[in-house]
Amino acid sequence: MRSKKRTKEINYGNRGVALESDINESNTYYVVNDIAYIYKKPTPIQVNRVNYPNRRDAVISEAYYRTPSTTDYNGIYMGKYIDFEAKETSSKTAFALANIHKHQIDHINNVLRHGGISFIIVNFTAINEVYLLDGNKLVEFVNAQPRKSIPLSYFKEYGHILKYKFNPRLDYLKIVKEKIIGDE
């Protein structure tokens, strides 16, 4: 009797959903408590074809990205413009730079040049650690290193770990206030 070898199909479509859900929950807390107004940006798509099997079950069957998206979130906190990207990685040792596009790094750099606050939040799912890395450190690394990934040690040295709490779920604004805005 032959045993059937099963192959596991990998779905990359929902990467980052858990992290985004936690950030969205935190953002709702910030809005309800009048702390900040930060929202997820919609992805700019152009719909070409929709299938209407019936009115309730319309399905987009063909669409394309109108323009490259910049970052996931933007808003205002303590009179400062905030703009950031949220990513997840299953790696235990590094964050692959292929996960963040050049135009996103350029966008983060432009926000910083114009006096805004920009950063990335990366969830290392395999070790259950979430880091906030200031955009200045991200841009500095990308410009100075020929590497294709940012080692976890860089996040540990220059980033700030985010601990899960009840509310807000991921209090990233605490880090922004203490480490980025500081005594301005």
C-alpha positions as CSV (number, residue, x, y, z in Angstrom):
1,M,0.0,0.0,0.0
2,R,1.4,3.3,-1.1
3,S,1.2,6.3,1.2
4,K,0.1,9.5,-0.3
5,K,2.4,12.4,0.3
6,R,0.5,15.6,1.2
7,T,1.8,18.9,0.1
8,K,0.9,21.9,2.1
9,E,-0.4,24.8,0.1
10,I,0.9,28.1,1.3
11,N,-1.4,31.2,1.0
12,Y,0.5,34.4,1.1
13,G,-2.7,36.6,0.5
14,N,-3.4,37.2,4.2
15,R,0.1,37.9,5.5
16,G,-0.1,40.8,8.0
17,V,-3.8,40.4,8.7
18,A,-3.3,39.6,12.4
19,L,-0.9,42.5,12.9
20,E,-3.2,44.9,10.9
21,S,-6.1,43.8,13.0
22,D,-4.2,44.6,16.2
23,I,-3.2,48.0,14.9
24,N,-6.7,48.7,13.7
25,E,-8.0,47.8,17.2
26,S,-5.4,50.1,18.8
27,N,-6.3,52.9,16.4
28,T,-10.0,52.6,17.3
29,Y,-9.0,52.9,21.0
30,Y,-7.0,56.0,20.2
31,V,-9.9,57.6,18.3
32,V,-12.5,56.7,20.9
33,N,-10.3,58.2,23.7
34,D,-9.4,61.3,21.6
35,I,-5.7,60.4,21.7
36,A,-4.9,60.4,18.0
37,Y,-6.6,60.0,14.6
38,I,-4.8,57.4,12.6
39,Y,-6.4,55.3,9.9
40,K,-5.6,52.5,7.4
41,K,-5.2,53.9,3.9
42,P,-7.3,52.2,1.2
43,T,-5.4,50.4,-1.5
44,P,-5.9,52.4,-4.8
45,I,-7.4,50.0,-7.2
46,Q,-9.2,50.4,-10.5
47,V,-12.0,47.9,-10.9
48,N,-12.4,46.6,-14.5
49,R,-14.9,43.8,-14.2
50,V,-17.5,42.7,-11.6
51,N,-19.5,39.5,-11.7
52,Y,-23.1,39.9,-10.4
53,P,-24.5,36.4,-9.8
54,N,-27.1,38.3,-7.7
55,R,-27.2,41.7,-6.0
56,R,-25.8,40.6,-2.7
57,D,-22.9,38.5,-4.1
58,A,-21.1,40.9,-6.4
59,V,-17.5,39.8,-6.9
60,I,-14.7,41.8,-8.4
61,S,-13.2,39.6,-11.0
62,E,-10.7,41.9,-12.6
63,A,-8.9,44.9,-11.1
64,Y,-5.4,46.5,-11.1
65,Y,-3.5,48.9,-8.9
66,R,-3.9,52.4,-10.2
67,T,-0.7,53.7,-8.5
68,P,1.8,52.0,-6.2
69,S,0.5,52.3,-2.6
70,T,2.7,54.2,-0.2
71,T,2.4,53.0,3.4
72,D,-0.5,51.3,5.3
73,Y,-1.4,54.0,7.9
74,N,-1.4,57.7,8.3
75,G,-2.9,60.3,10.7
76,I,-2.2,62.9,13.3
77,Y,-0.9,62.6,16.9
78,M,0.1,65.5,19.2
79,G,0.0,67.9,16.2
80,K,2.4,65.7,14.2
81,Y,1.7,63.9,11.0
82,I,2.3,60.1,11.3
83,D,2.8,57.7,8.5
84,F,3.8,54.0,8.8
85,E,4.0,50.6,7.3
86,A,3.0,47.3,9.1
87,K,4.7,44.0,8.1
88,E,4.9,40.4,9.3
89,T,7.7,37.9,8.8
90,S,7.9,34.2,9.7
91,S,11.7,34.5,9.9
92,K,13.4,34.1,13.3
93,T,16.5,36.0,12.3
94,A,15.8,38.8,9.8
95,F,13.2,40.9,8.0
96,A,13.7,40.6,4.2
97,L,13.9,43.9,2.4
98,A,11.9,42.4,-0.4
99,N,8.9,42.8,1.9
100,I,9.1,46.5,1.6
101,H,9.3,48.2,-1.7
102,K,11.7,51.0,-2.8
103,H,8.9,53.5,-3.4
104,Q,7.7,52.8,0.2
105,I,11.1,53.5,1.6
106,D,11.3,56.7,-0.5
107,H,7.9,57.7,0.8
108,I,9.0,57.1,4.4
109,N,12.2,59.2,3.7
110,N,10.1,62.0,2.2
111,V,7.7,62.1,5.2
112,L,10.7,62.4,7.5
113,R,12.4,65.1,5.3
114,H,9.2,67.2,5.6
115,G,9.0,66.9,9.4
116,G,6.6,64.1,9.8
117,I,7.0,60.9,11.9
118,S,7.4,57.7,9.9
119,F,8.3,54.2,10.9
120,I,7.7,50.5,10.3
121,I,6.1,48.0,12.7
122,V,7.4,44.4,12.1
123,N,5.9,41.3,13.7
124,F,8.4,38.4,13.9
125,T,5.6,35.8,14.1
126,A,8.0,32.8,14.7
127,I,9.3,34.4,17.9
128,N,6.2,36.4,18.8
129,E,8.0,39.8,19.0
130,V,6.8,43.0,17.5
131,Y,9.2,45.9,16.9
132,L,8.7,49.6,15.9
133,L,11.7,50.8,13.9
134,D,12.0,54.6,13.4
135,G,12.0,55.5,9.7
136,N,15.4,57.2,10.1
137,K,17.0,53.9,11.2
138,L,15.3,52.1,8.3
139,V,16.5,54.6,5.7
140,E,20.0,54.6,7.3
141,F,20.2,50.8,7.1
142,V,19.0,50.6,3.5
143,N,21.4,53.3,2.4
144,A,24.4,51.9,4.2
145,Q,24.0,48.1,3.9
146,P,24.3,45.9,0.8
147,R,22.3,43.3,2.6
148,K,18.9,42.0,1.4
149,S,17.5,41.8,4.9
150,I,17.6,43.6,8.2
151,P,18.8,41.3,10.9
152,L,16.7,40.8,14.1
153,S,19.8,42.1,16.0
154,Y,19.3,45.5,14.3
155,F,15.7,45.6,15.5
156,K,16.8,44.7,19.0
157,E,19.5,47.4,19.0
158,Y,17.7,50.3,17.3
159,G,14.1,49.3,17.4
160,H,11.6,49.3,20.2
161,I,9.7,46.2,21.2
162,L,5.9,46.5,21.4
163,K,4.1,44.5,24.1
164,Y,0.6,43.2,23.6
165,K,-1.9,44.6,26.1
166,F,-5.6,44.7,26.6
167,N,-6.2,48.2,25.4
168,P,-4.7,49.6,23.3
169,R,-3.7,46.2,21.9
170,L,-0.4,47.4,20.6
171,D,0.4,50.8,22.2
172,Y,2.8,52.0,19.5
173,L,2.0,55.7,20.3
174,K,3.7,55.3,23.7
175,I,6.9,54.5,21.9
176,V,6.3,57.4,19.4
177,K,5.8,59.8,22.3
178,E,8.7,58.6,24.4
179,K,11.4,57.8,21.8
180,I,10.5,59.8,18.7
181,I,8.7,63.0,19.8
182,G,10.5,63.2,23.1
183,D,10.9,66.7,24.6
184,E,10.2,68.6,21.4
